[in-house]
Amino acid sequence: MFRWVLKNDKLNRTFQRDNGRTQARFTRFTTLGTITGHDVNLYLLLLAISLLSLSLQWPPLHELTLWHFSAIEQGQWWRILTGNFAHTNFAHWAMNLAALWIISFVFKPTARQLLIPLLLISLAVGVMILASDMQSYVGLSGTLHGLFAYYALNEALNGRRSSWLLVLGVIGKVAWEQWFGASASTAELIGARVATEAHLAGLVGGLLLAAGHCFLQRKLSQ
């Protein structure tokens, strides 16, 4: 009886050691699965956008691509889109591109689900701010507000109730900026006035795109 207890105790300790190794392997596997589950193509797209945007910091390219009202009036229509990807300085670029990576990590779109809204909302921002009194504009922040609103409203309309809080949050932030202005510290960091008009344009574009997308999905599923 005594030997039997010792034998089983030894087997139990062996099982615990093996089980520990199995758990460790499983943890490593699931961590890798989480990373790759975000879609490798998405990370490649984010990297390409980051590098492309960084290249626009080179002065000749920056001057050629920034959103400029007079230049657009003269037929340089590409600035409507490209101005969103140019930035005032490296701090401005780093802040906006970090936000783009975070939004992608939180909402987990595929590369296609990121690229199409990104381009459409960027175009919407570039077009809508033509109605403002701005003469020049650079930065991805308007598009970022639109992307966040787009993904949050999509989730909310597809049954995720907690995402309504995200929708209300981004609407509240933009509304606050329209009434009280943006953070002075942010303006100091980027070396320019924060273009709250672009934030509003992005928000409107993102919400309309999400509403239209969900409406179309439901029509096609009928």
C-alpha positions in Angstrom: 0.0 0.0 0.0 2.8 2.3 0.9 4.6 1.6 -2.4 1.4 2.2 -4.3 1.0 5.6 -2.8 4.6 6.6 -3.6 4.3 5.3 -7.1 1.1 7.2 -7.8 2.6 10.3 -6.1 5.6 10.1 -8.5 3.3 9.7 -11.4 1.3 12.7 -10.3 4.4 14.8 -10.0 5.5 13.7 -13.5 2.1 14.5 -14.9 2.2 18.0 -13.3 5.6 18.7 -14.8 4.4 17.5 -18.3 1.2 19.4 -17.9 3.2 22.5 -17.1 5.2 22.2 -20.2 2.0 21.5 -22.2 0.4 24.7 -20.8 3.6 26.7 -21.6 3.5 25.4 -25.2 -0.2 26.1 -25.5 0.3 29.7 -24.1 3.1 30.4 -26.7 0.9 28.9 -29.4 -2.2 31.0 -28.5 0.0 34.2 -28.3 1.3 33.5 -31.7 -2.2 32.8 -32.9 -3.4 36.2 -31.6 -0.6 38.0 -33.5 -1.1 36.2 -36.8 -4.9 36.3 -36.3 -4.8 40.0 -37.0 -3.9 39.2 -40.6 -0.3 39.5 -41.8 -1.5 41.5 -44.8 -2.9 44.1 -42.4 0.5 44.6 -40.8 2.1 44.9 -44.2 -0.5 47.5 -45.2 0.1 49.4 -42.0 3.8 49.3 -42.5 3.4 50.5 -46.1 1.2 53.4 -45.1 3.6 54.4 -42.3 6.6 54.4 -44.6 4.7 56.2 -47.4 3.5 58.9 -44.9 7.0 59.2 -43.5 8.4 59.7 -47.0 6.1 62.7 -47.4 8.1 64.5 -44.7 10.8 65.0 -47.3 10.4 68.8 -48.2 9.9 68.5 -52.0 7.3 65.7 -51.6 5.7 67.5 -48.7 5.2 70.7 -50.8 3.8 68.6 -53.6 1.3 66.6 -51.5 0.0 68.9 -48.7 -3.7 70.0 -48.9 -3.7 73.5 -50.2 -6.9 75.3 -51.2 -5.4 77.5 -54.0 -3.4 74.6 -55.5 -6.6 72.4 -55.6 -8.5 75.3 -57.2 -5.8 75.3 -59.9 -6.4 71.6 -60.7 -4.0 69.8 -58.3 -6.8 67.4 -57.2 -4.5 64.8 -55.8 -3.9 67.0 -52.8 -7.4 66.3 -51.6 -6.3 62.8 -50.8 -2.5 63.1 -50.2 -2.8 66.0 -47.8 -4.1 63.5 -45.2 -0.8 61.6 -45.3 1.6 64.5 -45.0 2.4 65.9 -41.5 3.8 69.1 -39.9 6.7 67.3 -38.2 7.9 63.9 -37.0 6.0 64.1 -33.7 2.8 64.7 -35.7 3.5 61.8 -38.0 4.4 59.4 -35.1 1.3 60.4 -33.1 -1.1 59.8 -36.0 0.5 56.6 -37.3 0.6 55.1 -33.8 -3.1 55.9 -33.5 -3.8 54.1 -36.8 -1.9 51.0 -35.6 -3.9 51.1 -32.3 -7.3 51.4 -34.1 -6.3 48.5 -36.3 -5.3 46.4 -33.4 -8.5 47.2 -31.5 -11.0 46.7 -34.3 -9.1 43.9 -36.1 -10.1 44.7 -39.7 -8.6 42.8 -42.7 -6.3 44.7 -45.0 -9.2 45.3 -47.4 -11.5 46.4 -44.5 -8.9 49.0 -43.5 -7.7 50.2 -46.9 -11.1 51.0 -48.5 -12.6 53.0 -45.5 -9.2 54.7 -45.1 -9.2 56.0 -48.7 -12.9 56.9 -48.8 -12.8 58.8 -45.5 -9.6 60.6 -46.5 -11.3 61.7 -49.7 -14.3 62.8 -47.7 -12.2 64.9 -45.3 -10.3 66.4 -48.2 -13.5 67.4 -50.0 -15.5 68.6 -47.0 -12.8 71.0 -45.7 -13.0 72.8 -49.0 -16.1 74.4 -47.5 -14.1 75.7 -44.5 -11.9 78.8 -44.3 -8.7 76.7 -44.1 -6.0 77.5 -46.7 -3.7 74.5 -46.0 -4.0 71.3 -44.1 -1.9 68.2 -43.3 -2.4 65.2 -41.1 -4.3 61.9 -40.7 -6.2 62.9 -37.6 -9.4 63.7 -39.5 -9.3 60.3 -41.2 -8.5 58.6 -37.8 -11.6 60.1 -36.2 -13.6 58.8 -39.2 -12.1 55.3 -39.0 -12.8 55.1 -35.3 -16.4 56.2 -35.8 -16.8 53.9 -38.8 -15.7 50.7 -37.0 -17.5 51.6 -33.8 -20.8 52.3 -35.5 -20.5 49.2 -37.6 -20.1 47.1 -34.5 -23.0 48.8 -32.8 -25.4 48.4 -35.7 -24.4 44.7 -35.9 -25.5 44.0 -32.3 -22.5 44.9 -30.1 -24.3 47.3 -27.7 -21.1 48.3 -25.8 -19.8 49.9 -29.0 -22.5 52.6 -28.8 -20.4 54.0 -25.9 -17.5 54.3 -28.4 -19.7 56.0 -30.9 -21.0 58.5 -28.2 -17.4 59.0 -27.0 -16.0 60.0 -30.4 -19.0 62.3 -31.1 -18.6 63.9 -27.7 -14.9 64.5 -28.3 -15.4 66.2 -31.6 -18.4 68.2 -30.2 -16.2 69.4 -27.3 -13.5 70.5 -29.8 -16.0 72.5 -31.9 -17.2 74.4 -28.8 -14.0 74.7 -26.7 -11.2 74.1 -29.2 -8.5 71.4 -29.2 -5.7 70.8 -26.7 -3.1 73.5 -26.6 -0.4 71.0 -25.8 -1.2 69.0 -28.9 -1.0 72.2 -31.0 2.4 72.9 -29.4 3.6 69.4 -30.1 2.7 69.4 -33.8 3.7 73.1 -34.3 0.3 74.1 -35.8 -3.3 74.7 -35.0 -5.3 71.5 -34.6 -7.7 71.3 -37.5 -10.9 70.5 -35.7 -12.8 71.1 -38.9 -11.1 68.0 -40.3 -12.0 66.0 -37.2 -15.6 66.9 -37.7 -15.4 66.1 -41.4 -13.9 62.7 -40.7 -16.5 61.9 -38.0 -19.4 62.7 -40.4 -17.7 60.7 -43.2 -17.1 57.7 -41.0 -20.6 57.6 -39.6 -22.2 58.0 -43.0 -20.0 55.3 -44.5 -20.8 52.9 -41.6 -24.6 53.6 -41.9 -24.5 53.1 -45.7 -22.4 49.9 -45.4 -24.8 48.3 -42.9 -27.8 49.4 -44.9 -26.3 47.8 -48.1 -25.4 44.6 -46.2 -29.0 44.2 -45.0 -30.5 44.8 -48.4 -28.2 42.2 -50.0 -29.0 39.7 -47.3 -32.8 39.9 -47.9 
